[in-house]
Amino acid sequence: MHGVWRDGNRFQLLAESSRFLPAMFEAIEGARHSVLVELYLMESGRLATALIDALTRAVARGVKVALVLDGYGAMGLAGEDRRRLEAGGVALRLFNPLGFHSLARNLTRDHRKLVVVDGRVAFTGGFGAVDEFLDAWYEVAVRIEGPVVADWVRLFSRLWDSPMTRGEGPAGLVRELSTSLTHRDDFRGMRGRVVWGQGYRYQAIRHSLYGRVSSAQRRIWLCTPYFVPTFSLRLRLARAARRGVDVRLLLPGKDHDHPGVRYAGQRFYRRLLKAGVRIFEFEPSFIHAKFSLVDHWSSVGSCNFDHWSLHWNLEANQEVDDARFAGEVAALFERNFAASHEIHRHEWARRPRFQRFKEWWFGNLDAWLTRLR
């Protein structure tokens, strides 16, 4: 199911919440048969209230609604909101609620983000149902139509029936919906595939990125909010830059929700800059988006290039092999590069000692957490 390239899709890049949130809510309001939602973060607030209202209205119209939330990421959702969902007929399940089992199991989180309406249109990206996505965080999503949507439905179905997912709604509910998806809208010229990761048990996202970086001819542009890359990725990026590939990283600036992660990643700046990698820190706000561009290949989804995502989390990305879509992603990168501060090698060499200490401290903490796996 996962990793299969499918032709005949349509992908629309939706940069910023002012574009993707209205598109998602419009799709939910127009649902006739089913709505599937999978989120890591959902906290009580304006956005969560709007989503709950939209989902319960859909149920009232006779639509089947299934919602999967991460057991940790949804801890900020008030009991009253959970009761509203269940009273409104939404089938709610939690992935891996925290418990008295192994540390590794508690660290395994569902970090995927997905909305599927009627099995015909899907949305994925880095979004969540928390108010920061309304105006404080910069985020990107992609709207998906075509045969690849069925792969997203089957991915959701597997999680719904997983023994690590608990809650309301009968087993097999989503599987029954997925087998009834007989209608397909075919569009010309857009190839895409769903890739997913589940820590060290399944690493398709990692292998796909590594392969693209290693074979890049023209450009490698990566945007991630939590850049604590593996040694293998760092090596590949440096090698690509040395052979003349345009390698650029778009990373958060001082506005960061986890500053320690930023410092842990900054300890790799010196060697990357020396190899010719260009590094841009986004200044207008915290950039939470995760999207990549290698030549004409693009990827948008949930996966960060940090040890946490690659070692523990369930992740999923939409890959697109299409020159026109790549052009849109490139234009988005260019706009964000222009709004960023570029870190230069000689400037970085003069950074203060306290900055170097924070890199060392949080880098060691990251290395210790990585060894816990």
Steps between C-alpha positions, in 0.01 A plus 500: 500500500761755606777607268307436176524779242160579349420715198191711443499715813456868572704672772446857618757668723331701777745728677393654830193427711302776329489270195494144629265537798210646292558230235483221759192638671327548165570136413366380836185712467441345157554140614226256400628161614809504725758719671824355636728715717834405653694754706789512744413832666148594606452742787189678619466844346348684205628265229410182688150638568452582131614150402272332753207707374573405138535129579183480707307686230623242251373216723163673524481489117553123506876504433720241673781680684808327643761693699837365620704712740836427655464408866768750603444775243131520595556538874415869464150417374261561787266227618204716404620513140550123489147453630369738231665287234360175633153645570501638146554153355868533405684167533808602703807286559830578672832362382723361775374679815778541756519206736716281724674317222844534343662840452543422130127443462413827676742682269330359189258769383269545203637817341304472174253766382218402268149601396314287241150588378280246317812310394543754220696791644774495763717753679835441667780716635624604841177647637314430823189621679670750731457877490865564410415388147246781465753782496823430694666215308587480130372175351452334162254233382415324175153421361487161330260351246529185292589132546759569772222608740404133540850431633448765768168338593661157532780645712241655733307172509803304615553740790130496591513121542842500670517343849670823616191706409214500752161660526158521343397377159488140379807320370490482123298821464757673281594179322140469384511858371826440314369194317204703374721760331423416139484850349823663393568838346794471261703804408786527257866533571540479877674201654495451873540246776442473873807416709491438869732423787468322831829550681753227428226253407428668167720769349362576153508878558863493604612273217308704244661828613848346516464361149383832358776698672767258380384517137416873485629682194388860546357593840416370847283740697369380837268672748458352846431657842700240695831449322705246696607284205654155506867463414404332174284794389767754596757307301275483194421871513867593531599270213228643278611858571862411423405356161326826407137435593312805637435383858294730722336457840201709609488484880335692785663807644485624858121455510488128586263291712789274614818714508708207625433309179621800300825515698552125463474536122719809484802300611508359143499840329877545484578185303200541271593861423858394435375245245303770317151443643303824528298547820208741537322573830141617453429828679129601473369225733558141608508291182342165583476377138668184370554498125783401269607553141765294319517580128137435387409281798302653787387374839251655742385342824559442868860379520773716653866428437578431863575186699163513670301472179731240350543288814159500665210658312243385250544740209357538149586719202352566156765477231444662160702448182382785281694794353212749527433419865875518566496849353234605752701352786813677374317833487382446858857427610626814324245719679599350834873529431442870434332532842787324678843581634774307321770366730846551348803294588722782628212652698431163663866458596472818713193392699519558878629240744162472672345403165765229461427375852128467425581303185724267703249458784191434293701293252607266777143481629380408151769232470394351836133490400594336171677218683177420689344335197 
